Every structure is written in structure tokens, then in C-alpha cells.
Amino acid sequence: MGAREVLRTDSLSIGYRRARRAAAVIASGLRFALRPGELVCLLGPNGAGKSTLMRTLARLQPALSGRIWLDERPLEELRPGQLARRLSVVLTDRVDVGAMSGFGLASLGRHPYTGWTGTLNERDERIVQWALHAVRADGLADRLIVEMSDGERQKILIARALAQEPRIMLLDEPTAFLDLPRRVEVMDLLRRLARENGQAILLSTHDLDLALRNADRLWLLSAGGALYDGAPEDLVLSGAFERVFSAEGVSFDRDRGSFHTREESSGVVLLEGEGAAAHWARRALERVGFAVEEVTFAGRPNGTPWNGEAAADAIYAAKDTQEAVFPVRRRSEGDTGGAGEGVPAQRGPIGTVSVRMTDDRPSYMLKTAGREKAFSTLDGLTAQLRQSDAGGETHAKVD
């Protein structure tokens, strides 16, 4: 085992043994490692075996073959107390602890050190208080678990795992029951704990966006048992996400790090603008079925304001001379009529949407065939485009 590895596997096979039948193998030949101070996210489709892998690493079920090494010792040779001082686990199951307080539940993490009496000494109490403080749950110490929200209970469970002073923390779907702000908070907390405490933290999750933004490394476990290990950005660029999550009618967009359905495009819309308003305008246009081309011009100085009408006219004029540069992000293949990325579409765009800011408020100008119409909201803009796509009137004068 390398000096920077706290856990590694050697030809690991995971699955289930069955009486009088051959074992059900989920994945085999797995080789990977965990290093101190890093946050690793385990991703994969339903049924790929993420929970089975987590349970095997936690020794909650035996490996079918191969070895797991923890701190240079085979996992199966560690006594329960030795394992509990090195590795802590937070499972998806909801906790039913009756009238126990937050401090009481967190203090269970000291059980590997207190023995069968469960009596906390002064050092144990300091560590429990430190763990609660580390997860920003000081104010929950005296609260009853049954009175806490899902997010508050999850903090206490992480504090309990932290109070074990483990080298490794394993968490199976720790954000499963949380709303979006709490999911962001818990993921940020785990990343911070890995950095500050030098622990290796492995968690399974279905939250692709948070994993891409926070993980030091990803483990992608495919339905066929292959495991891809690497930095999030490397796995996106290598095409590993497409291989692991491939499904009929769904594709992974490397530009944005997200999945979308393959749909026939309603047409191409040119988008002129920048910043948050332009980003969400693009999202809105794609949601209603349009391919979006964000327009820049070679030779336009950075920071030069756009003129919506002049820009639209120049786009059409530059179509044959290649003066316009089109970074293309399309909903589906085929929108270019065979053209590659960075090449203008063979069929002309149906119109141009210009995003304009006035007193920090966005407005949107839609130009089609030389006519313009202004919208104060994306709801109004997309409603107009949906009406046009359904056969309604496309052209309108400026409001």
C-alpha cells in the first residue's frame, strides 16, 4: 500500500452468495484506492451495485473474492473494535432512537473507546463537542432527535461518525432525504471535513451536479460492473459518463455536465448576451425545444457592447464569409445538417434573442425576419416561441 493510501483493493469481486446456487457477481476485478484528505463520490445507475460496494468496504457483507487493505492490514483480519476506530459508516436508513438527544446520539461514536460501560470521560466529551461543532450542530446538542428535521438529523449522524476519529468515513446516500439547500450544505460540510481533518471520505450519491462540483475524484460504477476512477473533469472529457449512464433517448452534455433527452429540435435560435441572464435565457430556450447558438464575432473587442439589430444583420451577412464564430450547443444531433461544432448550421436560424440589462433588470429582444418584439420575462418570450412553433404568428412589432 502506498504511503498516501489508507484503503485499497486487489482484484475485488462484490455480490451475493446464494445457498446451493452460484454467487451473484455484481462487479469483479475492482482495483481502486482512497487517500487521506480527499472526498470521493460514487455514482452509477440504479442496480449497478453502489450500496453493495459500500457495504463490502464497511465489512457489513463479505467480498466474493479479492482483498481489501485498510491501513496496510487485510480488512477481514481487523477485530470489530479495531475496525470501528479506523472506519465509520453513515447509512441511508432513517434513525429511530426514541427520546435521545443530539449529544446522546453523537456520543455513540465514542463506543469503540469507552468499552461496554459506555461511560464518557472528559476527553470523550470534548471529542463529541468538537464533532458537533465541526458539523455546525452545537445548537442541536440538547434537542431531541425526534424533534429535528432531516437535515439536522443528518448533521448529528455525521457528527457521530466523526466522533469515532476514523481514518475513513463511508456515507451511503447522505443527502437522499434532504432539500436542495441542505444537500448543498451537507456536501460542502463533507468536503471541508476531508480537507481539515485529513480523512478519506467516500459517499454514494445520485446528485450528479453536486458530485461534479465538490468531489476530488469520482468512482463511476456501470451496470456491467466496470468502475471508472478519476477526477470529475477527466471522466467527463473521456466519455466515461456516456458509457456508464447510456440509455435510449438520453445523452450527456459534456459542455454543461448534465443529461438531457434527445429530441427533434424546433429550430435554431441565435443568442446574443452574456452573464447570468444569458445563461438562463439559453436554458429556457432549450427547455422549449430550440437549439441555441451563442454568437461571438472574431475581431469584436472584449467588452464591446452588442447592438442587437446590427448583430442579427451581420450574422446573416456573415453566413457565407465565415466572419461569425458559432460556439454550438445543441439539444440533439442533426441540428447542423451534418456540420461539426463551431460551424454554422446549414439551415438559417429562425431568429435572434438579445439579452439586455437595464438597471440590473433583464429584458429580451426577439428578432425574426427583420422584426423585433421585446419581452420583460422569459415566460413571455418562450410563450411566443411555443406559439410560433405551433403554427401561430411569428412576427410582431416592438412593444
C-alpha positions in Angstrom: 0.0 0.0 0.0 1.3 3.4 -0.9 2.2 5.9 1.8 -0.7 8.1 0.7 -3.3 5.4 0.6 -5.5 4.4 3.6 -7.6 1.9 1.7 -7.0 -0.1 -1.5 -8.5 -3.2 -3.1 -6.9 -6.0 -5.0 -9.0 -7.9 -7.6 -12.1 -7.3 -5.5 -15.3 -9.1 -6.5 -18.6 -8.0 -4.9 -22.1 -9.5 -4.9 -24.1 -12.1 -3.0 -23.6 -15.7 -2.1 -26.6 -17.9 -2.6 -27.3 -21.3 -1.0 -26.9 -24.2 -3.5 -26.5 -21.7 -6.3 -23.7 -19.9 -7.9 -22.8 -16.5 -6.4 -24.5 -13.4 -7.9 -21.5 -11.4 -9.1 -22.2 -7.6 -9.4 -18.7 -6.4 -10.2 -15.3 -8.1 -10.3 -11.6 -7.3 -10.7 -12.0 -3.9 -8.9 -8.8 -2.1 -8.1 -9.0 1.4 -6.5 -7.7 3.3 -3.5 -8.7 6.0 -1.1 -6.2 8.7 0.0 -6.3 11.0 3.1 -7.9 14.4 2.8 -10.0 13.6 -0.3 -13.7 13.5 -1.0 -14.7 10.7 -3.4 -18.2 10.4 -4.8 -19.6 7.0 -6.0 -22.0 7.4 -8.9 -23.9 4.9 -11.1 -27.3 3.9 -12.4 -29.8 2.1 -10.1 -28.9 -1.5 -9.6 -25.2 -1.1 -10.5 -24.2 -2.1 -7.0 -23.2 1.1 -5.3 -24.7 0.1 -1.9 -23.2 -3.4 -2.3 -19.8 -1.9 -2.8 -20.2 0.4 0.2 -21.4 -2.4 2.4 -18.5 -4.6 1.3 -15.9 -1.9 2.1 -17.6 -1.4 5.5 -17.4 -5.2 6.1 -21.2 -5.3 6.5 -21.1 -8.1 3.9 -18.2 -10.3 2.7 -16.4 -9.9 -0.6 -16.8 -12.7 -3.0 -13.1 -12.7 -3.7 -10.1 -10.4 -3.7 -8.8 -8.4 -0.8 -9.4 -5.0 0.9 -6.5 -3.4 2.7 -7.1 -0.8 5.4 -4.0 0.8 6.9 -1.8 -1.9 5.4 -3.8 -4.7 7.1 -6.4 -7.0 5.4 -9.8 -5.8 6.3 -11.1 -9.2 7.4 -8.3 -9.5 10.0 -9.3 -6.5 11.9 -11.3 -7.1 15.1 -14.5 -5.1 15.4 -13.1 -2.6 17.8 -10.0 -2.0 15.6 -12.2 -1.6 12.5 -14.5 0.9 14.3 -11.6 3.1 15.3 -10.5 3.3 11.7 -13.7 3.4 9.7 -17.1 4.9 10.3 -20.4 4.4 8.4 -23.5 6.5 7.8 -26.3 4.6 6.1 -29.4 5.7 4.3 -31.8 4.2 6.8 -33.7 6.6 8.9 -32.8 6.7 12.6 -35.3 5.7 15.3 -33.7 6.5 18.6 -36.7 7.4 20.7 -36.1 10.3 23.1 -32.3 10.5 22.6 -30.7 14.0 22.4 -28.4 15.2 19.7 -25.4 14.9 22.1 -26.5 11.4 23.1 -26.6 10.2 19.5 -23.3 11.8 18.6 -21.7 10.3 21.7 -22.4 6.8 20.4 -19.4 7.4 18.1 -17.2 7.0 21.2 -18.3 3.4 21.8 -15.2 1.9 20.3 -13.2 3.7 23.0 -15.5 3.6 26.1 -16.0 -0.2 26.2 -19.1 -2.0 27.3 -20.0 0.6 30.0 -20.4 3.4 27.6 -19.2 5.9 30.2 -17.7 9.1 28.7 -14.6 10.5 30.2 -13.5 14.1 29.9 -11.7 13.5 26.7 -14.6 11.7 25.1 -16.9 14.6 25.9 -14.5 17.0 24.4 -14.4 15.0 21.2 -18.2 14.8 21.0 -18.5 18.5 21.4 -15.8 19.0 18.8 -17.6 16.8 16.4 -20.9 18.7 16.9 -19.1 22.0 16.4 -17.3 20.7 13.3 -20.7 19.9 11.6 -22.1 23.2 12.9 -24.6 21.5 15.2 -23.7 23.0 18.5 -27.3 24.2 19.0 -28.7 20.7 18.4 -26.8 19.1 21.4 -29.8 19.3 23.8 -32.5 18.9 21.2 -34.4 15.6 20.9 -33.7 13.7 17.7 -37.5 13.2 17.1 -37.9 17.0 17.0 -35.2 17.5 14.4 -35.6 18.0 10.6 -34.0 15.5 8.2 -31.1 17.9 7.6 -30.5 18.4 11.4 -30.5 14.6 12.0 -28.1 14.1 9.2 -25.7 16.5 10.8 -25.9 14.6 14.1 -25.2 11.3 12.3 -22.2 12.8 10.6 -21.0 14.1 14.0 -21.4 10.6 15.4 -19.3 9.2 12.6 -16.7 11.9 13.1 -16.6 11.3 16.9 -15.2 7.8 16.1 -12.0 9.6 14.9 -11.9 7.4 11.9 -9.4 7.4 9.1 -12.2 6.7 6.6 -15.8 7.8 6.5 -18.3 5.9 4.3 -21.7 7.5 3.7 -24.4 5.9 1.6 -26.7 8.5 0.0 -26.3 11.0 2.8 -28.4 13.6 1.0 -31.2 11.3 0.0 -34.0 12.9 2.2 -32.8 16.5 2.0 -34.0 19.5 0.1 -31.6 21.3 -2.3 -30.1 23.9 0.2 -29.5 21.1 2.8 -27.9 18.9 0.1 -25.5 21.7 -0.8 -24.8 22.3 2.8 -24.0 18.6 3.6 -21.8 18.2 0.6 -19.9 21.4 1.4 -19.5 20.1 5.0 -18.1 16.8 3.9 -15.6 18.4 1.6 -14.5 20.7 4.4 -14.1 17.8 6.9 -11.9 15.9 4.4 -9.7 18.9 4.0 -9.4 20.0 7.6 -9.2 16.5 9.2 -7.2 14.7 6.6 -9.8 11.9 6.4 -10.7 10.0 3.3 -14.5 10.4 2.7 -16.4 8.2 0.3 -20.1 8.8 -0.4 -22.6 7.4 -2.8 -25.0 9.8 -4.4 -27.4 10.3 -7.3 -26.7 14.1 -7.3 -24.5 14.5 -10.4 -24.2 18.3 -10.2 -23.0 18.4 -6.6 -20.6 15.5 -7.2 -19.1 17.2 -10.2 -18.6 20.4 -8.2 -17.3 19.0 -4.9 -15.6 15.7 -5.4 -11.8 15.4 -5.7 -12.4 12.1 -7.5 -15.4 10.1 -8.8 -15.9 6.4 -9.0 -18.4 5.6 -11.8 -19.8 2.1 -11.4 -21.5 0.9 -14.5 -24.4 -1.6 -14.7 -21.9 -4.1 -16.3 -19.6 -3.9 -13.3 -16.9 -1.6 -14.8 -15.5 1.0 -12.4 -14.0 4.3 -13.8 -11.9 6.2 -11.3 -10.6 9.7 -11.9 -11.1 13.5 -11.4 -14.6 14.6 -12.4 -13.3 16.7 -15.3 -11.2 13.8 -16.7 -14.2 11.4 -16.6 -16.4 13.9 -18.3 -13.9 14.6 -21.1 -13.0 10.9 -21.6 -16.6 9.9 -22.3 -17.0 7.8 -19.2 -20.3 9.4 -18.2 -21.8 8.4 -21.6 -20.6 4.8 -21.1 -21.9 4.5 -17.6 -25.2 6.3 -18.0 -26.0 5.5 -21.6 -29.7 5.0 -22.1 -32.1 5.2 -25.1 -33.2 8.7 -25.7 -30.8 10.3 -23.1 -27.4 11.8 -23.7 -24.8 13.5 -21.5 -23.8 17.1 -22.5 -20.0 17.5 -21.8 -20.2 21.3 -22.2 -22.6 21.6 -19.2 -22.1 18.4 -17.3 -25.8 17.4 -17.4 -28.1 14.9 -19.0 -30.9 15.7 -21.4 -33.3 13.8 -23.7 -32.7 13.6 -27.4 -35.5 15.5 -29.0 -36.1 16.8 -32.5 -35.2 20.4 -32.4 -37.8 23.0 -33.3 -35.1 25.1 -34.9 -32.0 27.2 -34.2 -32.1 30.4 -32.2 -29.1 32.7 -32.0 -28.4 34.1 -28.5 -26.6 37.3 -28.0 -25.6 38.4 -24.5 -23.6 37.3 -21.5 -23.8 36.8 -17.8 -26.5 35.1 -15.7 -29.4 36.4 -17.7 -28.0 35.0 -20.9 -27.3 31.7 -19.2 -30.9 31.3 -18.0 -32.2 32.5 -21.4 -30.3 29.7 -23.0 -31.8 27.2 -20.5 -35.3 28.5 -21.2 -34.9 28.3 -25.0 -33.6 24.8 -24.9 -36.4 23.7 -22.5 -39.0 24.6 -25.1 -37.2 22.7 -27.8 -34.8 25.1 -29.6 -31.1 24.5 -30.4 -29.1 27.6 -29.2 -26.1 29.1 -30.8 -24.3 31.6 -28.7 -22.9 34.2 -31.1 -19.5 36.0 -30.9 -17.6 37.8 -33.6 -13.9 37.4 -34.4 -12.4 40.8 -34.0 -15.1 42.2 -31.7 -13.1 43.7 -28.8 -13.8 42.1 -25.4 -16.4 44.2 -23.5 -17.7 45.9 -26.7 -21.5 46.2 -26.3 -23.7 44.4 -28.7 -26.2 46.1 -30.9 -29.0 43.6 -31.3 -30.3 44.6 -34.8 -26.8 45.1 -36.2 -25.6 41.8 -34.7 -28.5 39.9 -36.3 -28.0 41.5 -39.7 -24.3 40.8 -39.5 -25.0 37.1 -38.6 -26.9 36.5 -41.8 -24.5 38.5 -43.9 -21.5 36.6 -42.5 -23.1 33.2 -43.1 -21.1 32.5 -46.3 -17.9 34.5 -45.4 -17.4 32.7 -42.1 -16.9 36.0 -40.3 -19.1 34.9 -37.5 -17.9 32.3 -35.0 -20.7 30.0 -33.6 -19.9 28.0 -30.5 -22.7 25.5 -30.9 -24.5 23.8 -28.1 -27.4 21.7 -29.4 -30.1 19.7 -27.9 -29.8 16.9 -30.4 -27.6 15.6 -33.1 -28.6 16.5 -36.6 -29.4 20.2 -35.9 -26.4 21.2 -38.0 -27.3 19.2 -41.1 -24.0 17.4 -40.7 -21.9 20.4 -39.7 -19.5 19.9 -36.9 -19.1 22.0 -33.7 -18.0 25.6 -34.5 -19.6 25.5 -38.0 -22.7 27.5 -38.8 -25.9 25.5 -39.4 -26.7 24.7 -42.9 -30.3 26.0 -42.5 -30.7 29.5 -41.3 -31.7 30.4 -37.7 -35.3 31.2 -37.1 -34.4 34.3 -35.1 -32.1 36.1 -32.7 -32.7 36.7 -29.0 -30.7 39.6 -27.5 -30.4 39.8 -23.7 -30.2 43.4 -22.5 -29.8 44.7 -18.9 -31.4 48.0 -17.7 -31.0 48.9 -14.0 -29.9 45.3 -13.3 -33.2 44.0 -14.8 -33.0 41.8 -17.9 -35.2 42.2 -21.0 -35.2 40.0 -24.1 -35.5 41.2 -27.7 -36.6 38.6 -30.2 -35.8 39.4 -33.9 -37.3 37.3 -36.7 -37.1 38.3 -40.4 -36.2 41.9 -39.5 -39.0 42.5 -37.0 -38.5 42.7 -33.3 -40.5 42.2 -30.2 -39.4 43.0 -26.6 -40.2 40.8 -23.6 -39.7 41.6 -19.9 -39.7 37.9 -18.9 -38.5 34.6 -20.2 -42.0 33.3 -19.7 -43.4 35.8 -22.3 -40.5 35.0 -24.7 -40.9 31.2 -24.5 -44.7 31.5 -24.8 -44.3 33.5 -28.1 -41.8 30.9 -29.4 -44.1 28.0 -28.5 -47.0 29.7 -30.2 -44.8 30.2 -33.3 -43.7 26.6 -33.3 -47.3 25.5 -33.1 -48.1 27.5 -36.2 -49.1 30.8 -34.7 -48.0 34.3 -35.9 -44.2 34.7 -35.6 -43.6 38.3 -36.5 -44.5 41.2 -34.3 -43.6 44.8 -33.9 -41.7 46.1 -30.9 -44.0 46.6 -27.9 
